[in-house]
Every structure is written in C-alpha cells, then in structure tokens.
Amino acid sequence: MDSPSTPRLSTALPQNRFELELEFVQSLASPAYLHFLATSGTLYQEQFLDFLRYLRYWKRPEYAKYLSYPNCLYFLDLLVPPDGDGRVTEEDSSARGRKRDIANDSGDAFRREMAQLPFRNFVHEQQFYSWQYRAARLYGKGLDKKSGADQAVIPEGSKE
C-alpha cells in the first residue's frame, strides 16, 4: 500500500491534454520563449526534441484549424525539420550527407542562433513585419494617406 507521502506514478494522460498541447505548440510562436528554451539548454535535450517531433501532428488540417498563431508551425519546422529526424549518422559525414546538411541542418543552426539575443530580436522584428503586412492585406492600411496618422473612428454622437 502506498503511503500518503509517496507519489504514485500514473500512466494516465490528463483529460485536458489537447488544450495543454495546443497552448504549448502556440508558445513556440514567441521568439522570447524560444530564446529562453535555447539559453536554458532545453532545445538541445533529445527528449525535448522528440516531444517537438511528436507535436508535428498539429500541422494536419484537422488540428491546425485550432491554432491562433499558425506561425508556430513554421518555428516548429525550424526547430525539428520534417525532412530528417535530427539525428546525426555516419552517412551524414559523407559528401551526400554534406549536401543534405546545406539544405537541412536538422535545426541545429536555428536552435544555436536562437540563444543569441540579437537574433531573437531580429526574429521578433521580422515576425512583427509579417503580421503587419498580413493585417494590411486583410483589413486595409488603416492610415490616412494625407497625414500618415492612424484614423481614429469616433462614434456618432460623441463629443470630439
């Protein structure tokens, strides 16, 4: 019999597993969080990389429709590219392997660069420009062409 102080190991999955994995996979859209994972060494642990490989199922349409930040899937591909499994083999050191490394370095370069603060800031800036461009295409520019200032929408009947 287990005593109250002895934790029981349970193999049961949490009921809110879908929500937990959804929240985690969307956190990959944050360059600041990726920087934290890289500087803490988590991005280099094989168990964590295996978990990221497992999360690739979010790329399927029946799951991707729940994502608010679909660019997290792009970062997921950069961390653990879909082409290879990210493991280095003897064949990778051959000439054929070097060609493969140029096209797909198994995510090592991106993981290494995310540990650098200037690169994190660059990624964050580029992500902002991407969202800005997308918003402009979807919703219009939102700028007054004469003054270049934002147009404030003032409801009728208000004083201003």
N, C-alpha and C positions, 0 to 999 in steps of 0.2 A: 504494500500500500504506500502511496506517495504521501509524504508529509506536506503540510501547507507551505512550508518554506522551499520545497523542491519544485522547481518549474517543470511542468510536463511538456514534453516535446509533442507537438501536434503537426501532423502532415496535412491537415485540412486547410484548404485555401480560404482566404477571407471572402465574405459574401460581397464585399464592395471592391473586389479585385478589378473589375472593369474600370471603375472610377479612379482607383489608385494608379493603374497603368496609364489611363488617359491623362491624368494630371502629370504623371512623371514624363511621359513622352512629350507633352506640350512644354514642359520645363526646359527641354532641350532647345527650344527656340530662343532662349535667353543667352546671349554671349557672356553675360556676367556669371551665370551659373556654370556654363561650360568652362570658363576661366577658373572658377573655384574648383571644379572637378579635376582640371588639369594640374593646378598648383598643389592640390592635396594628394595627388598621386592616384586618385581613383580611376582616372581614364586609362591607366596602364595595368590595372589588375585584370587578369584573364577572366575571372568570374564576372566582373562587371561588363567586360566586352561580350561575353556570352549572353548576358542579360540584354545588352543592346541588340545583339543579333536576333534574339528571341522577339524583341519589340518590332521587328520589321513587318510583322503581320498588320500593323497599323497602316501600311501602305495600300492594303486591299480596300477597294471602294466601300465595302460594307462596314468598315471600321473608320476609314478616313473621313467619312461624312460627319463624324462627331467632333472632328478637330476644329478648334477656333483659330489655331496658329499652324497652318499647314506647312510653313517653312521649317517646322521642327523635323519633318521627314527629310528635308534637304540636309540638315545638320546630322541627322542620324546616318544618312548615306556617307557623309564626310567622315564621321567617326568610325564606322564599320562599313566600308564599301560593299555593295551587293555582289560584286564580281568574285571576290575571294573571301576566304574565311578569316583573313587577317593573320594567319599563322605563317611563319617563315619556314620553308623547307629547303633541302639541299638543292632542289631543282631551281629555286628562285635565284641562286647564285650563278646559274648558267647564263649564257647570252640571251636565251629565250626569256629567262626569268628577269633579266635586267630590262628588257623591252616591256615586260609586264609591269615592273616597278615604276617605270616612267609614266605609264598610262594609269596605273593604280598602285599606290604605295601602301595599301592596306590601312589607310587612315593615320599612319604614324606621323606624317608631316603635319597634318591638321591638328592632331592631338598635341604635338610638340609646340606648334605655334600658338595654340590657344593659351598656353601657360604664359605667354608674353603679353604684358599689359598693352603695348601699342597695337598689337594685332587684335586683341579683344576690342579695343576702341575702334579700330578700323572696321571690324566685322559689324559692330553695333551701328556705326555710321552708315555703312552700306545697306544694312537691314532697314534703317530709317528711310534712306532714299528709295528703296524698293517699295516700302509701304506708301510713301508719299506719291510715287509715280502711280501705283495701283489705285490709290484713292482719287487722284486727279483724273484717271481714266474712267473710273466707275462713277464718280459723283460730280465731276467738273472741277474746275480750278479753284473756285471759291475766292478768287482775288478780284478786286476792282482794277481793271486794266488802266484806268487813268491815274489812280493814286498808288496802286500797288499794295494797298492796305486790305486787310480782311473785311469782307462785307458783314456787318452785323445785321441780323434780322431782328427788327423791332416790331413786336406785335402791335396791331392797330389798337388805338385807344390808350396806349401807354404814353407817358409824358417823357419826351426826349426829342 
